Amino acid sequence: MTDIYDQATDKEMRDRELAIKAARAQNQPIAFTGQCLNCEEVITRGRFCDSECREDYERSEKMKQLSGRK
Ligand SMILES: [Zn+2]
């Protein structure tokens, strides 16, 4: 038999799980696509084929943010 205290605890646990999921989602803004984000070479893990591509991509993203500012 479930009493009201058990129900409250279940809801708290669900809320906490949702909060953790939301926080995790924010840490992963770009999903794995199977391609290097800079040169589109096919990769099996991560987001870039090498560190040079990552640096190039981060630099161009930064430039985009700067030039897009109004
Ligand atoms: Zn690349």
PDB file of the backbone (N, CA, C, O) and the ligand in Angstrom, with CONECT records:
HET     ZN  A 101       1
ATOM      1  N   MET A   1       0.834  -1.201   0.000  1.00  0.00           N
ATOM      2  CA  MET A   1       0.000   0.000   0.000  1.00  0.00           C
ATOM      3  C   MET A   1       0.877   1.262   0.000  1.00  0.00           C
ATOM      4  O   MET A   1       1.848   1.355   0.750  1.00  0.00           O
ATOM      5  N   THR A   2       0.522   2.211  -0.840  1.00  0.00           N
ATOM      6  CA  THR A   2       1.304   3.447  -0.954  1.00  0.00           C
ATOM      7  C   THR A   2       0.628   4.561  -0.172  1.00  0.00           C
ATOM      8  O   THR A   2      -0.522   4.904  -0.447  1.00  0.00           O
ATOM      9  N   ASP A   3       1.329   5.123   0.795  1.00  0.00           N
ATOM     10  CA  ASP A   3       0.745   6.273   1.497  1.00  0.00           C
ATOM     11  C   ASP A   3       1.270   7.574   0.905  1.00  0.00           C
ATOM     12  O   ASP A   3       2.105   7.563   0.000  1.00  0.00           O
ATOM     13  N   ILE A   4       0.777   8.690   1.420  1.00  0.00           N
ATOM     14  CA  ILE A   4       1.078   9.987   0.804  1.00  0.00           C
ATOM     15  C   ILE A   4       2.558  10.340   0.881  1.00  0.00           C
ATOM     16  O   ILE A   4       3.065  11.056   0.018  1.00  0.00           O
ATOM     17  N   TYR A   5       3.261   9.844   1.908  1.00  0.00           N
ATOM     18  CA  TYR A   5       4.685  10.175   2.039  1.00  0.00           C
ATOM     19  C   TYR A   5       5.499   9.486   0.945  1.00  0.00           C
ATOM     20  O   TYR A   5       6.443  10.057   0.399  1.00  0.00           O
ATOM     21  N   ASP A   6       5.115   8.247   0.638  1.00  0.00           N
ATOM     22  CA  ASP A   6       5.806   7.538  -0.436  1.00  0.00           C
ATOM     23  C   ASP A   6       5.612   8.262  -1.763  1.00  0.00           C
ATOM     24  O   ASP A   6       6.542   8.374  -2.561  1.00  0.00           O
ATOM     25  N   GLN A   7       4.400   8.750  -1.991  1.00  0.00           N
ATOM     26  CA  GLN A   7       4.123   9.444  -3.250  1.00  0.00           C
ATOM     27  C   GLN A   7       4.969  10.705  -3.383  1.00  0.00           C
ATOM     28  O   GLN A   7       5.499  10.997  -4.455  1.00  0.00           O
ATOM     29  N   ALA A   8       5.091  11.450  -2.288  1.00  0.00           N
ATOM     30  CA  ALA A   8       5.885  12.681  -2.321  1.00  0.00           C
ATOM     31  C   ALA A   8       7.339  12.352  -2.636  1.00  0.00           C
ATOM     32  O   ALA A   8       7.984  13.066  -3.403  1.00  0.00           O
ATOM     33  N   THR A   9       7.854  11.283  -2.054  1.00  0.00           N
ATOM     34  CA  THR A   9       9.242  10.906  -2.288  1.00  0.00           C
ATOM     35  C   THR A   9       9.443  10.506  -3.743  1.00  0.00           C
ATOM     36  O   THR A   9      10.457  10.859  -4.346  1.00  0.00           O
ATOM     37  N   ASP A  10       8.494   9.776  -4.310  1.00  0.00           N
ATOM     38  CA  ASP A  10       8.604   9.392  -5.721  1.00  0.00           C
ATOM     39  C   ASP A  10       8.684  10.622  -6.614  1.00  0.00           C
ATOM     40  O   ASP A  10       9.488  10.676  -7.544  1.00  0.00           O
ATOM     41  N   LYS A  11       7.840  11.610  -6.323  1.00  0.00           N
ATOM     42  CA  LYS A  11       7.830  12.822  -7.141  1.00  0.00           C
ATOM     43  C   LYS A  11       9.153  13.564  -7.013  1.00  0.00           C
ATOM     44  O   LYS A  11       9.694  14.052  -8.006  1.00  0.00           O
ATOM     45  N   GLU A  12       9.672  13.650  -5.801  1.00  0.00           N
ATOM     46  CA  GLU A  12      10.955  14.329  -5.602  1.00  0.00           C
ATOM     47  C   GLU A  12      12.057  13.648  -6.405  1.00  0.00           C
ATOM     48  O   GLU A  12      12.894  14.314  -7.014  1.00  0.00           O
ATOM     49  N   MET A  13      12.051  12.324  -6.401  1.00  0.00           N
ATOM     50  CA  MET A  13      13.084  11.590  -7.134  1.00  0.00           C
ATOM     51  C   MET A  13      12.953  11.822  -8.632  1.00  0.00           C
ATOM     52  O   MET A  13      13.955  11.966  -9.333  1.00  0.00           O
ATOM     53  N   ARG A  14      11.709  11.860  -9.125  1.00  0.00           N
ATOM     54  CA  ARG A  14      11.499  12.108 -10.558  1.00  0.00           C
ATOM     55  C   ARG A  14      11.982  13.510 -10.931  1.00  0.00           C
ATOM     56  O   ARG A  14      12.641  13.700 -11.954  1.00  0.00           O
ATOM     57  N   ASP A  15      11.643  14.493 -10.080  1.00  0.00           N
ATOM     58  CA  ASP A  15      12.070  15.876 -10.350  1.00  0.00           C
ATOM     59  C   ASP A  15      13.588  15.972 -10.386  1.00  0.00           C
ATOM     60  O   ASP A  15      14.162  16.664 -11.227  1.00  0.00           O
ATOM     61  N   ARG A  16      14.234  15.261  -9.452  1.00  0.00           N
ATOM     62  CA  ARG A  16      15.690  15.313  -9.385  1.00  0.00           C
ATOM     63  C   ARG A  16      16.292  14.686 -10.646  1.00  0.00           C
ATOM     64  O   ARG A  16      17.267  15.195 -11.200  1.00  0.00           O
ATOM     65  N   GLU A  17      15.701  13.581 -11.088  1.00  0.00           N
ATOM     66  CA  GLU A  17      16.206  12.920 -12.299  1.00  0.00           C
ATOM     67  C   GLU A  17      16.079  13.838 -13.506  1.00  0.00           C
ATOM     68  O   GLU A  17      16.987  13.910 -14.333  1.00  0.00           O
ATOM     69  N   LEU A  18      14.953  14.539 -13.609  1.00  0.00           N
ATOM     70  CA  LEU A  18      14.741  15.457 -14.731  1.00  0.00           C
ATOM     71  C   LEU A  18      15.757  16.599 -14.686  1.00  0.00           C
ATOM     72  O   LEU A  18      16.276  17.015 -15.722  1.00  0.00           O
ATOM     73  N   ALA A  19      16.037  17.102 -13.483  1.00  0.00           N
ATOM     74  CA  ALA A  19      16.997  18.201 -13.340  1.00  0.00           C
ATOM     75  C   ALA A  19      18.386  17.743 -13.768  1.00  0.00           C
ATOM     76  O   ALA A  19      19.113  18.485 -14.429  1.00  0.00           O
ATOM     77  N   ILE A  20      18.754  16.526 -13.393  1.00  0.00           N
ATOM     78  CA  ILE A  20      20.074  15.990 -13.772  1.00  0.00           C
ATOM     79  C   ILE A  20      20.147  15.815 -15.278  1.00  0.00           C
ATOM     80  O   ILE A  20      21.161  16.144 -15.894  1.00  0.00           O
ATOM     81  N   LYS A  21      19.073  15.296 -15.880  1.00  0.00           N
ATOM     82  CA  LYS A  21      19.054  15.103 -17.333  1.00  0.00           C
ATOM     83  C   LYS A  21      19.190  16.432 -18.055  1.00  0.00           C
ATOM     84  O   LYS A  21      19.920  16.534 -19.041  1.00  0.00           O
ATOM     85  N   ALA A  22      18.484  17.464 -17.564  1.00  0.00           N
ATOM     86  CA  ALA A  22      18.546  18.781 -18.193  1.00  0.00           C
ATOM     87  C   ALA A  22      19.949  19.354 -18.092  1.00  0.00           C
ATOM     88  O   ALA A  22      20.446  19.950 -19.048  1.00  0.00           O
ATOM     89  N   ALA A  23      20.592  19.178 -16.941  1.00  0.00           N
ATOM     90  CA  ALA A  23      21.951  19.687 -16.752  1.00  0.00           C
ATOM     91  C   ALA A  23      22.914  18.976 -17.690  1.00  0.00           C
ATOM     92  O   ALA A  23      23.799  19.599 -18.277  1.00  0.00           O
ATOM     93  N   ARG A  24      22.734  17.669 -17.826  1.00  0.00           N
ATOM     94  CA  ARG A  24      23.617  16.911 -18.722  1.00  0.00           C
ATOM     95  C   ARG A  24      23.428  17.358 -20.163  1.00  0.00           C
ATOM     96  O   ARG A  24      24.402  17.466 -20.908  1.00  0.00           O
ATOM     97  N   ALA A  25      22.196  17.620 -20.563  1.00  0.00           N
ATOM     98  CA  ALA A  25      21.918  18.038 -21.942  1.00  0.00           C
ATOM     99  C   ALA A  25      22.607  19.355 -22.253  1.00  0.00           C
ATOM    100  O   ALA A  25      23.051  19.576 -23.380  1.00  0.00           O
ATOM    101  N   GLN A  26      22.698  20.234 -21.256  1.00  0.00           N
ATOM    102  CA  GLN A  26      23.330  21.532 -21.476  1.00  0.00           C
ATOM    103  C   GLN A  26      24.831  21.393 -21.674  1.00  0.00           C
ATOM    104  O   GLN A  26      25.456  22.239 -22.312  1.00  0.00           O
ATOM    105  N   ASN A  27      25.404  20.340 -21.134  1.00  0.00           N
ATOM    106  CA  ASN A  27      26.837  20.134 -21.293  1.00  0.00           C
ATOM    107  C   ASN A  27      27.184  19.549 -22.654  1.00  0.00           C
ATOM    108  O   ASN A  27      28.361  19.463 -23.003  1.00  0.00           O
ATOM    109  N   GLN A  28      26.192  19.151 -23.419  1.00  0.00           N
ATOM    110  CA  GLN A  28      26.433  18.565 -24.734  1.00  0.00           C
ATOM    111  C   GLN A  28      25.640  19.316 -25.800  1.00  0.00           C
ATOM    112  O   GLN A  28      24.661  18.789 -26.328  1.00  0.00           O
ATOM    113  N   PRO A  29      26.055  20.540 -26.120  1.00  0.00           N
ATOM    114  CA  PRO A  29      25.294  21.354 -27.063  1.00  0.00           C
ATOM    115  C   PRO A  29      25.305  20.797 -28.480  1.00  0.00           C
ATOM    116  O   PRO A  29      24.354  21.006 -29.234  1.00  0.00           O
ATOM    117  N   ILE A  30      26.379  20.086 -28.855  1.00  0.00           N
ATOM    118  CA  ILE A  30      26.462  19.553 -30.217  1.00  0.00           C
ATOM    119  C   ILE A  30      26.489  18.029 -30.168  1.00  0.00           C
ATOM    120  O   ILE A  30      27.368  17.437 -29.540  1.00  0.00           O
ATOM    121  N   ALA A  31      25.531  17.401 -30.828  1.00  0.00           N
ATOM    122  CA  ALA A  31      25.447  15.947 -30.813  1.00  0.00           C
ATOM    123  C   ALA A  31      26.491  15.330 -31.744  1.00  0.00           C
ATOM    124  O   ALA A  31      26.993  15.981 -32.659  1.00  0.00           O
ATOM    125  N   PHE A  32      26.803  14.060 -31.487  1.00  0.00           N
ATOM    126  CA  PHE A  32      27.736  13.344 -32.349  1.00  0.00           C
ATOM    127  C   PHE A  32      27.096  13.124 -33.712  1.00  0.00           C
ATOM    128  O   PHE A  32      25.991  12.590 -33.808  1.00  0.00           O
ATOM    129  N   THR A  33      27.801  13.541 -34.777  1.00  0.00           N
ATOM    130  CA  THR A  33      27.220  13.480 -36.123  1.00  0.00           C
ATOM    131  C   THR A  33      27.893  12.424 -36.983  1.00  0.00           C
ATOM    132  O   THR A  33      27.375  12.070 -38.042  1.00  0.00           O
ATOM    133  N   GLY A  34      29.059  11.906 -36.536  1.00  0.00           N
ATOM    134  CA  GLY A  34      29.796  10.942 -37.356  1.00  0.00           C
ATOM    135  C   GLY A  34      30.731  11.625 -38.339  1.00  0.00           C
ATOM    136  O   GLY A  34      31.418  10.964 -39.118  1.00  0.00           O
ATOM    137  N   GLN A  35      30.752  12.970 -38.298  1.00  0.00           N
ATOM    138  CA  GLN A  35      31.634  13.725 -39.188  1.00  0.00           C
ATOM    139  C   GLN A  35      32.372  14.795 -38.396  1.00  0.00           C
ATOM    140  O   GLN A  35      31.847  15.344 -37.427  1.00  0.00           O
ATOM    141  N   CYS A  36      33.590  15.078 -38.821  1.00  0.00           N
ATOM    142  CA  CYS A  36      34.337  16.183 -38.231  1.00  0.00           C
ATOM    143  C   CYS A  36      33.562  17.478 -38.492  1.00  0.00           C
ATOM    144  O   CYS A  36      33.159  17.748 -39.623  1.00  0.00           O
ATOM    145  N   LEU A  37      33.357  18.268 -37.448  1.00  0.00           N
ATOM    146  CA  LEU A  37      32.575  19.498 -37.604  1.00  0.00           C
ATOM    147  C   LEU A  37      33.317  20.538 -38.432  1.00  0.00           C
ATOM    148  O   LEU A  37      32.713  21.479 -38.946  1.00  0.00           O
ATOM    149  N   ASN A  38      34.631  20.363 -38.556  1.00  0.00           N
ATOM    150  CA  ASN A  38      35.417  21.357 -39.301  1.00  0.00           C
ATOM    151  C   ASN A  38      35.573  20.976 -40.773  1.00  0.00           C
ATOM    152  O   ASN A  38      35.312  21.799 -41.650  1.00  0.00           O
ATOM    153  N   CYS A  39      35.995  19.735 -41.058  1.00  0.00           N
ATOM    154  CA  CYS A  39      36.289  19.379 -42.447  1.00  0.00           C
ATOM    155  C   CYS A  39      35.348  18.290 -42.980  1.00  0.00           C
ATOM    156  O   CYS A  39      35.450  17.888 -44.138  1.00  0.00           O
ATOM    157  N   GLU A  40      34.423  17.814 -42.118  1.00  0.00           N
ATOM    158  CA  GLU A  40      33.400  16.834 -42.512  1.00  0.00           C
ATOM    159  C   GLU A  40      33.969  15.463 -42.857  1.00  0.00           C
ATOM    160  O   GLU A  40      33.301  14.655 -43.501  1.00  0.00           O
ATOM    161  N   GLU A  41      35.197  15.202 -42.430  1.00  0.00           N
ATOM    162  CA  GLU A  41      35.742  13.868 -42.589  1.00  0.00           C
ATOM    163  C   GLU A  41      34.976  12.909 -41.673  1.00  0.00           C
ATOM    164  O   GLU A  41      34.550  13.295 -40.584  1.00  0.00           O
ATOM    165  N   VAL A  42      34.802  11.661 -42.115  1.00  0.00           N
ATOM    166  CA  VAL A  42      34.062  10.691 -41.307  1.00  0.00           C
ATOM    167  C   VAL A  42      34.900  10.261 -40.113  1.00  0.00           C
ATOM    168  O   VAL A  42      36.057   9.867 -40.263  1.00  0.00           O
ATOM    169  N   ILE A  43      34.305  10.339 -38.922  1.00  0.00           N
ATOM    170  CA  ILE A  43      34.994   9.954 -37.688  1.00  0.00           C
ATOM    171  C   ILE A  43      34.106   9.012 -36.890  1.00  0.00           C
ATOM    172  O   ILE A  43      32.889   8.990 -37.070  1.00  0.00           O
ATOM    173  N   THR A  44      34.720   8.242 -36.014  1.00  0.00           N
ATOM    174  CA  THR A  44      33.948   7.258 -35.254  1.00  0.00           C
ATOM    175  C   THR A  44      33.599   7.749 -33.857  1.00  0.00           C
ATOM    176  O   THR A  44      32.689   7.213 -33.225  1.00  0.00           O
ATOM    177  N   ARG A  45      34.303   8.754 -33.370  1.00  0.00           N
ATOM    178  CA  ARG A  45      33.973   9.284 -32.046  1.00  0.00           C
ATOM    179  C   ARG A  45      34.416  10.738 -31.945  1.00  0.00           C
ATOM    180  O   ARG A  45      35.236  11.213 -32.730  1.00  0.00           O
ATOM    181  N   GLY A  46      33.853  11.433 -30.958  1.00  0.00           N
ATOM    182  CA  GLY A  46      34.208  12.831 -30.775  1.00  0.00           C
ATOM    183  C   GLY A  46      33.543  13.714 -31.815  1.00  0.00           C
ATOM    184  O   GLY A  46      32.575  13.307 -32.457  1.00  0.00           O
ATOM    185  N   ARG A  47      34.060  14.916 -31.980  1.00  0.00           N
ATOM    186  CA  ARG A  47      33.444  15.864 -32.900  1.00  0.00           C
ATOM    187  C   ARG A  47      34.412  16.327 -33.986  1.00  0.00           C
ATOM    188  O   ARG A  47      34.007  16.974 -34.951  1.00  0.00           O
ATOM    189  N   PHE A  48      35.704  15.989 -33.823  1.00  0.00           N
ATOM    190  CA  PHE A  48      36.702  16.448 -34.791  1.00  0.00           C
ATOM    191  C   PHE A  48      37.671  15.320 -35.101  1.00  0.00           C
ATOM    192  O   PHE A  48      37.882  14.429 -34.279  1.00  0.00           O
ATOM    193  N   CYS A  49      38.272  15.362 -36.316  1.00  0.00           N
ATOM    194  CA  CYS A  49      39.199  14.303 -36.691  1.00  0.00           C
ATOM    195  C   CYS A  49      40.554  14.491 -36.016  1.00  0.00           C
ATOM    196  O   CYS A  49      41.257  13.510 -35.772  1.00  0.00           O
ATOM    197  N   ASP A  50      40.934  15.730 -35.711  1.00  0.00           N
ATOM    198  CA  ASP A  50      42.157  15.956 -34.945  1.00  0.00           C
ATOM    199  C   ASP A  50      42.100  17.300 -34.227  1.00  0.00           C
ATOM    200  O   ASP A  50      41.145  18.060 -34.387  1.00  0.00           O
ATOM    201  N   SER A  51      43.133  17.585 -33.435  1.00  0.00           N
ATOM    202  CA  SER A  51      43.085  18.789 -32.606  1.00  0.00           C
ATOM    203  C   SER A  51      43.172  20.053 -33.453  1.00  0.00           C
ATOM    204  O   SER A  51      42.655  21.100 -33.063  1.00  0.00           O
ATOM    205  N   GLU A  52      43.828  19.958 -34.620  1.00  0.00           N
ATOM    206  CA  GLU A  52      43.896  21.140 -35.488  1.00  0.00           C
ATOM    207  C   GLU A  52      42.507  21.551 -35.963  1.00  0.00           C
ATOM    208  O   GLU A  52      42.168  22.734 -35.988  1.00  0.00           O
ATOM    209  N   CYS A  53      41.708  20.546 -36.340  1.00  0.00           N
ATOM    210  CA  CYS A  53      40.344  20.834 -36.783  1.00  0.00           C
ATOM    211  C   CYS A  53      39.529  21.433 -35.648  1.00  0.00           C
ATOM    212  O   CYS A  53      38.721  22.336 -35.861  1.00  0.00           O
ATOM    213  N   ARG A  54      39.748  20.921 -34.433  1.00  0.00           N
ATOM    214  CA  ARG A  54      39.003  21.462 -33.300  1.00  0.00           C
ATOM    215  C   ARG A  54      39.359  22.933 -33.099  1.00  0.00           C
ATOM    216  O   ARG A  54      38.485  23.771 -32.876  1.00  0.00           O
ATOM    217  N   GLU A  55      40.649  23.230 -33.180  1.00  0.00           N
ATOM    218  CA  GLU A  55      41.086  24.615 -32.994  1.00  0.00           C
ATOM    219  C   GLU A  55      40.542  25.510 -34.102  1.00  0.00           C
ATOM    220  O   GLU A  55      40.079  26.621 -33.842  1.00  0.00           O
ATOM    221  N   ASP A  56      40.603  25.017 -35.342  1.00  0.00           N
ATOM    222  CA  ASP A  56      40.063  25.788 -36.465  1.00  0.00           C
ATOM    223  C   ASP A  56      38.586  26.085 -36.248  1.00  0.00           C
ATOM    224  O   ASP A  56      38.121  27.209 -36.440  1.00  0.00           O
ATOM    225  N   TYR A  57      37.855  25.034 -35.838  1.00  0.00           N
ATOM    226  CA  TYR A  57      36.417  25.183 -35.660  1.00  0.00           C
ATOM    227  C   TYR A  57      36.115  26.171 -34.534  1.00  0.00           C
ATOM    228  O   TYR A  57      35.269  27.053 -34.683  1.00  0.00           O
ATOM    229  N   GLU A  58      36.816  26.017 -33.403  1.00  0.00           N
ATOM    230  CA  GLU A  58      36.565  26.904 -32.272  1.00  0.00           C
ATOM    231  C   GLU A  58      36.890  28.343 -32.638  1.00  0.00           C
ATOM    232  O   GLU A  58      36.204  29.273 -32.214  1.00  0.00           O
ATOM    233  N   ARG A  59      37.955  28.521 -33.439  1.00  0.00           N
ATOM    234  CA  ARG A  59      38.336  29.867 -33.851  1.00  0.00           C
ATOM    235  C   ARG A  59      37.250  30.476 -34.745  1.00  0.00           C
ATOM    236  O   ARG A  59      36.876  31.638 -34.581  1.00  0.00           O
ATOM    237  N   SER A  60      36.750  29.673 -35.693  1.00  0.00           N
ATOM    238  CA  SER A  60      35.741  30.221 -36.613  1.00  0.00           C
ATOM    239  C   SER A  60      34.419  30.477 -35.883  1.00  0.00           C
ATOM    240  O   SER A  60      33.695  31.421 -36.203  1.00  0.00           O
ATOM    241  N   GLU A  61      34.111  29.608 -34.881  1.00  0.00           N
ATOM    242  CA  GLU A  61      32.897  29.846 -34.096  1.00  0.00           C
ATOM    243  C   GLU A  61      33.016  31.146 -33.320  1.00  0.00           C
ATOM    244  O   GLU A  61      32.058  31.911 -33.206  1.00  0.00           O
ATOM    245  N   LYS A  62      34.207  31.382 -32.789  1.00  0.00           N
ATOM    246  CA  LYS A  62      34.435  32.601 -32.022  1.00  0.00           C
ATOM    247  C   LYS A  62      34.283  33.821 -32.932  1.00  0.00           C
ATOM    248  O   LYS A  62      33.692  34.830 -32.547  1.00  0.00           O
ATOM    249  N   MET A  63      34.832  33.709 -34.155  1.00  0.00           N
ATOM    250  CA  MET A  63      34.718  34.798 -35.116  1.00  0.00           C
ATOM    251  C   MET A  63      33.253  35.063 -35.460  1.00  0.00           C
ATOM    252  O   MET A  63      32.822  36.210 -35.583  1.00  0.00           O
ATOM    253  N   LYS A  64      32.497  33.969 -35.611  1.00  0.00           N
ATOM    254  CA  LYS A  64      31.068  34.112 -35.928  1.00  0.00           C
ATOM    255  C   LYS A  64      30.352  34.862 -34.812  1.00  0.00           C
ATOM    256  O   LYS A  64      29.544  35.756 -35.061  1.00  0.00           O
ATOM    257  N   GLN A  65      30.670  34.474 -33.565  1.00  0.00           N
ATOM    258  CA  GLN A  65      30.015  35.121 -32.433  1.00  0.00           C
ATOM    259  C   GLN A  65      30.366  36.594 -32.392  1.00  0.00           C
ATOM    260  O   GLN A  65      29.509  37.436 -32.125  1.00  0.00           O
ATOM    261  N   LEU A  66      31.653  36.914 -32.664  1.00  0.00           N
ATOM    262  CA  LEU A  66      32.076  38.302 -32.615  1.00  0.00           C
ATOM    263  C   LEU A  66      31.422  39.117 -33.723  1.00  0.00           C
ATOM    264  O   LEU A  66      30.949  40.229 -33.491  1.00  0.00           O
ATOM    265  N   SER A  67      31.400  38.543 -34.950  1.00  0.00           N
ATOM    266  CA  SER A  67      30.850  39.288 -36.074  1.00  0.00           C
ATOM    267  C   SER A  67      29.328  39.359 -36.019  1.00  0.00           C
ATOM    268  O   SER A  67      28.723  40.260 -36.600  1.00  0.00           O
ATOM    269  N   GLY A  68      28.697  38.388 -35.305  1.00  0.00           N
ATOM    270  CA  GLY A  68      27.238  38.369 -35.214  1.00  0.00           C
ATOM    271  C   GLY A  68      26.702  39.279 -34.132  1.00  0.00           C
ATOM    272  O   GLY A  68      25.492  39.483 -34.028  1.00  0.00           O
ATOM    273  N   ARG A  69      27.598  39.831 -33.324  1.00  0.00           N
ATOM    274  CA  ARG A  69      27.159  40.683 -32.225  1.00  0.00           C
ATOM    275  C   ARG A  69      26.653  42.020 -32.743  1.00  0.00           C
ATOM    276  O   ARG A  69      27.265  42.624 -33.624  1.00  0.00           O
ATOM    277  N   LYS A  70      25.528  42.482 -32.192  1.00  0.00           N
ATOM    278  CA  LYS A  70      24.989  43.760 -32.675  1.00  0.00           C
ATOM    279  C   LYS A  70      24.921  44.778 -31.553  1.00  0.00           C
ATOM    280  O   LYS A  70      24.493  45.911 -31.772  1.00  0.00           O
TER     281      LYS A  70
HETATM  282 ZN    ZN A 101      38.646  17.509 -39.582  1.00  0.00          ZN2+
END
